[in-house]
Amino acid sequence: MDLITVDSKQAIKVLPQLVPDAACFRCDVCCRFPEADSFLRPYFTSQEISDAVAHGVPESFFPNKAGAQVDLVKNSIGEGYLCPAFDSKSGLCGIYDVRPLDCRLYPLALMWDESGREVQLGWDSKCPFVRDSPSSAIREYGDRVAAFLADEAIVEAIAAHPRLIGRFQEDVVVLKTIPHLTVRLGPKPVDPRLRPLRLQDAVGFAKALERAQVIGHDRPAAFAFSYHYIWTSLLPYWWMESDHTLFLFAESPDGWFMPLPPLGAGPLDQAVEEAFVLMRSWNGTSSVSRIENVMESQRRLLERDRIQFRRKEGDYLYPAEALVALAGDRYKSQRALCNRVARERVITSEPYRAGHQAGCTLLYRRWAEQKRRRTLDQMGALLLEDAEMAHALVFEKHERIGLSGTIVRVNGDIVAYTFGYWLTPLTWCILLEVADRSIPGLAQWVFRDTCRTAMAQGAASINAMDDAGLPGLRAAKSAYHPTAVLDTWTITRTTT
C-alpha cells in the first residue's frame, strides 16, 4: 500500500500499488522518455511541485509552479531523456515518498477516450509487469483504483489540475470509464444540431465548397476537407447545415470557434451573423468566438459595424514552372543545394504506401528532435508536439481524405516524405513535408521534386501554406520568391 497527499484538503489517502519494487528495479521503461518534450512526462500539481523541490528537485524544472509537466534532462549514460528526480545508475526515484499522483497511478493511466469526451482508466501495455500479469488481477486492481478515484478529495484535486487526464493512447488498454470525472471535467453537451466531422463527410464538404464558389486562384489551403480532418486527433470538429449552408466548428479547451467561414450559396453576411449567434449561445461573452480563414474577397462583403478583422499569416503561392527550373541568380542557393545532395547521395522516390508508416513515424521523431536542438520558441515546440498526431493520422488515412504522398530514400532508408492535395484544378497544395535535416540540400531537393511531379500532372501553381508566424519558416518560404502571399483574416464580432 502507498500514501498520497492531495492538494485540496491536504488529506492522506491510501492508493493501492500493483507492481512490486523488485519488478520496477528490473524495468527500463518508467522515468525514461525518447523526446525532451514527451507528452508522457509526469504532471505535478502545485503541492507536488513544492514537495519535489523540498526533496531536492530544482524549481527550474517546473515551468509553471501552479501545476506543470516536469522538464526532462538528457540521459548521461544512454539515449533519450530522464525525469530529473530519477537516478539512472541506481534505478531509484529521489522523491519516491512524495512522487506525484501521475506516477503513483502507473501502470494505470487516466485518459480521454478517442473522441475526447469521456474519461477512461486503463493499463499501459508498455509496462512489462502488467503485460505478463493475469487479466483478472489487472481488472481487480483497476476496480480498487477506480474506487480510490471516486473519493471527493481526489476528484477535487484532479478537477483543479485537469491535465492529470492524458490524451488518448492506443497502447493503453481500457479497463473502465470513470463517469464521475467525465461529469466533472468533460465538455458540456453539444448542440443536438451538430454532428462530429467524419471521413464520410468529405463528399458533403466538397459540395458545400462548390456552392460557396470558392474555387479561384486565391483560394487558401484551409478550404479543403483534409486540411481540417487531420487535426481531429487534437480537437473535436463538428458541423451542421442550415439553409443549405455548412457551418464547421472546432471545440477548443477555451470554447467554440469556426476554422472556416460558412459555406453556402446564400448571403455571406447573414450566415456569419447566424454563426456568431450560435457561438455566443455556447461560449457566452468569451472572446474565443471567432471565424478564421476569411478570404480577402469575402472580407469586402463583411465590412460593417461590429465586425473586427485581424490579418492572419497568409499562404505562399508560387508559379510551378519557376520552382521546377530554379533558374537564375534568385534561386542560386537552392539550385546549388539540390545539385550537392544529388551529387553526394543516391536518391530515389516512390509513392507512399501503408508499409511505409513505421519508417515515416521514426523519421518524424528524428526530424522533430533535430528541430528541437535548434533554438525553438514556445510556439514552435507546441506545434511540433501537436503535429505528430496529425502526421500519424495522415499515414493511416491519407487516401480516404484525398491526399497523395511520396517518400524519399537514401541508401534504402526513408529520409523524407511529403503529402498534398489538389486545392483547385491548377493548384497543388503541399500539406506536409518532412526531410532529414542532417542531409544538406535534401529539403530543397524534395521541394523541387514535389513541384516537378505536380507540374507534370497539370499544376500551374504551388500553394505551400502559411508560415505559422515562425520567423525561420517565413524566411525559408520567402526565399523561393512567392508571386503572392494570400491575405486571410480572422473576424470577431463585438456584442455592443
Helices and strands as residue ranges (DSSP letters): E 2-5, E 12-15, H 21-26, E 32-33, E 43-45, H 46-54, G 59-61, E 67-69, E 73-74, E 81-82, E 86-87, E 92-93, G 96-98, H 101-105, E 108-112, E 119-124, H 128-131, H 135-149, H 152-160, G 162-164, E 172-177, H 179-185, E 195-196, G 199-201, H 202-212, H 225-229, E 237-242, E 245-252, E 255-257, E 263-264, H 268-283, E 291-295, H 296-302, E 307-311, E 316-319, H 320-325, G 329-331, H 332-344, E 347-351, G 354-356, H 357-373, H 378-397, G 399-401, E 404-410, E 413-424, E 427-435, H 442-456, E 461-463, H 471-478, E 484-485, E 488-493
